[in-house]
Amino acid sequence: MNAYEFNKIAGALLTALLTTMVIGFLGNALIHPKKLDKPVVVIEGVEAKADSAAAAAPAVLEPIAPLLRTANAEAGKNVFKQCAACHTPDKGGRNAVGPNLWDSVGNKKARTAGYAYSNALQAAAAKPAEEGQWGYERLNAFLANPKAEVPGTKMTFAGLRKAEDRANVIAYLRSLSDAPKPLP
Ligand code: HEC
């Protein structure tokens, strides 16, 4: 191979290289790729699974009605010791940290006169019919986990974990009335 031929080959390679580079630059300059905000292909089941896991998280509360049939108001009075730090049970009793609880069961929520309820509980009381009342199941849910039943309530009580305790204390609360409501 003489020098002339070598130059020809080198020149050809160089031209090819330059052409490729120029085309590359031109291509980038002319077309602006845009990244997608969302994937176009949704893979079935991936997100649905995450949703159902979240839905399964809150514990399902068993209805209290069957337990109320055998509940014991005397035992409930004992459970009420945990409530007495904030509530009085007697007719015309004073409001303390929490409202007096005379005649609450089966009546409208947030009805004790002279007590400054939270906006959350007042809003709950404004709901129509049974939603706005302390029926047995609503009371059960509230006493199990006040903040879950009425988000924003100012009753800072963790809740009664044992269904039996809730049934007994509800039986006791029911007895705090001149005319106790019928059992469910
Ligand atoms: C640390 C204080 C505290 C303890 C302990 C407590 N509560 Fe309360 N409770 C409150 C407050 C405060 C409110 C008012 C909530 C609001 O306005 O959001 C309330 C509200 C209530 C209501 C709603 C009354 C109404 O007029 O609508 C019931 C029923 C109730 N409590 C029952 C109980 C029972 C039963 C217990 C014991 C198992 C208990 N509470 C323990 C502070 C307490």
Residues whose N, C-alpha, C, O or C-beta is under 5 A from the ligand:
A	BS01	HEC	Q82 C83 A85 C86 V97 G98 P99 S104 K108 K109 A110 R111 T112 A116 Y117 S118 L121 G152 T153 K154 M155 T156 F157
